Amino acid sequence: MSVATESTTFTSLNPATGEVVGEHPIHDEKAVAEAVERAREAAAWWRDLGWKERRLRLLNFKGTLTRNLDKVARLVHEETGKPLQDAQIELVLTITHIDWAARNAQKVLGPRTVFPGLAAINNKCILEYQPLGVIGVIGPWNYPVFTPMGSIAYALAAGNAVVFKPSEYTPGVGVLLAELFSQVVPEKPVLQTVTGYGATGAALARSGVDKVAFTGSGPTARKVMAACAETLTPIVAECGGKDAFIVDSDADLDAAADAAVFGAMSNSGQTCAGVERIYAVADVYDRFLEKLIDKAKSLRPGFDREADYGPVTMPRQLDIIERHIKDALDRGGRAVLGGAESVRKPYVEPVILTDVPDDSAAVCEETFGPTITVHKVADAEEALRKANETSYGLAATIFSRNRSRAMDLARRLRTGMVSINSFLAFASVPALPFGGVGESGFGRIHGADGLREFARAKAITQQRFPLPVNVASFSRTDKDMARLLQLTKLMHGKRYKR
């Protein structure tokens, strides 16, 4: 968390202890514009380095981050309150993504020839992806390294410079990342960090960067989009979710319960792709619920080394969590573990709710806390239908031993990502894209799609020899047109049978 100390600086606080972690400048519109101007020059230099040199620099950045893993993880621990081991895992995942982006950028984005087709057989056709220029990244506080680096690393690998605005709750992490990058790229400010509140992020969105990568809430995303619209700046947005977890009748219940508890409670439930709604088939509902409660009841939030998860990082989120629990109970829901009394600021103990109406806040709105609603359904088809009854569409989880049925359900879930018989596995695979639909946002980070997100496609044709018939000329004749039409009818006029 953070507090303003004077007009030009703000203080980052440990959400668990209230202790000061660091003090940082509030970068105003002028400071942001200057950072973007510096990035323009740096972007041209970085682009001209070429694929091989950028790859080397990014791999060296990966190495620097790895050697400083404990230092960065400690700062993440202090600014978010999450357990140190969770912060270390976040860094490990980040490192694997930087490695993949560095090693695969040229293969995905580099020039390649494309078959021209018979109509343009006399042309050599080239498709390549060129860097956009300067990317503005507005990052979240819940995963202050992994999530923004999913945009930063891929944008850098694609040949862009980056101006990064971290959350006001985790500014120190953002500053440290830029400092570590400058150790391996000292020549130009290819990665810069600007700090401050929402106004700083708005200034970055209006600054004329070539694209904005935003992670945060839907309402904030709309404000960022409105700011970007002033300069027709495109945006990729990841806006959270209300992710479902389906337990089929043949599921491994122990494994499902373990994954569900971790998916809902880890990081104090502050995970955009975390588990918030569980739909268990009636045949296994009671046994699954018993196992779920048994695994969750022993969890303890805290800031000590033995704590299972940390505090709620953003103070105002506590009011949302408490409101969702009370609304569910007031509308006939049951708390089978915990309840409204589980909110003990800045911590929230595990809460499991059942019999919660489908239109309640706890089912419809993103809670972003260590709470779960568990629903009994007749079969997997009803689970699918209810899982899709949401305006969000980020991720989902399915537990089933029937591989074909699980795959069929996964394909029909209205989400950008699905894990079968595991939780969040897709996030650990750098080659897979990450992103959602609907209120969960649009665009993709990670993988080849994430690299292309920060590049523009460039099509080039080079004539190798002239064709005997040139219809793209005022000198064409009726005979030329007749030949063209005859060839077109020959190639495309036949009937196709089933």
Salt bridges, closest charged atoms under 4 A:
GLU34 OE2 - LYS30 NZ 2.57
GLU41 OE2 - LYS188 NZ 2.86
ASP48 OD1 - ARG47 NE 3.11
GLU53 OE2 - ARG57 NE 2.94
GLU90 OE1 - LYS82 NZ 2.84
ASP99 OD1 - LYS62 NZ 2.91
ASP99 OD1 - ARG103 NE 2.83
GLU168 OE1 - LYS165 NZ 3.36
GLU187 OE2 - ARG57 NH2 2.95
ASP210 OD2 - ARG40 NH1 2.54
GLU230 OE2 - ARG206 NE 3.08
ASP248 OD2 - ARG405 NE 2.68
ASP250 OD2 - ARG405 NH2 3.74
ASP254 OD1 - LYS291 NZ 3.00
GLU276 OE1 - LYS242 NZ 2.51
ASP294 OD1 - LYS297 NZ 3.53
ASP304 OD2 - ARG300 NH2 2.73
ASP319 OD1 - LYS345 NZ 3.48
GLU322 OE2 - LYS326 NZ 3.66
GLU349 OE2 - ARG344 NE 3.25
ASP355 OD2 - ARG334 NE 2.85
ASP358 OD2 - LYS386 NZ 2.57
ASP359 OD1 - ARG331 NH2 2.71
GLU365 OE1 - ARG323 NH2 3.01
GLU365 OE1 - HIS324 NE2 3.01
GLU381 OE2 - ARG412 NH2 2.52
GLU382 OE2 - ARG385 NH2 3.91
GLU389 OE2 - ARG385 NH1 3.02
ASP408 OD2 - ARG412 NH2 2.77
GLU439 OE2 - ARG222 NH2 2.79
GLU453 OE2 - LYS211 NZ 2.69
